[in-house]
Amino acid sequence: YSQIPLITPTASKSGLASLGDYVFQLSPSPKSKGRNLAEFVMRHSNLRDFAMLIPEDDQSALEALSFKETVAKLGGKIVAIEYYPSGTQSFSAYLRKIKNMLLGLQPSSLQNEE
């Protein structure tokens, strides 16, 4: 039984695949998702400045932090961050707030994070 593959299609906890040579994780961790997204966008586009609209939950916070760190490491910049509660159906107010931050009409939410 020691060489029977274990494939976990939904578990996303970091490091599961390192449990053994025959353990395979199909769902990436939140940190991996954020890092991979940032690496892809930074390498395959001319984008260097980003605004982030993030759900208020633990998994999204990990993805966002990883994205933010990777963007900075690759020479990019996060220019605005806005969080929204779970279950939000209209994003108009959040997008308007980001727009106002970018136009300098409203203080940036990044001031609280630095």
Secondary structure, 3 states (H helix, E strand, C coil): CCCCCEEECCCCCCCHHHHCCCEEECCCCHHHHHHHHHHHHHHHCCCCEEEEEEECCHHHHHHHHHHHHHHHHCCCEEEEEEEECCCCCCCHHHHHHHHHHHCCCCCCHHHHCC
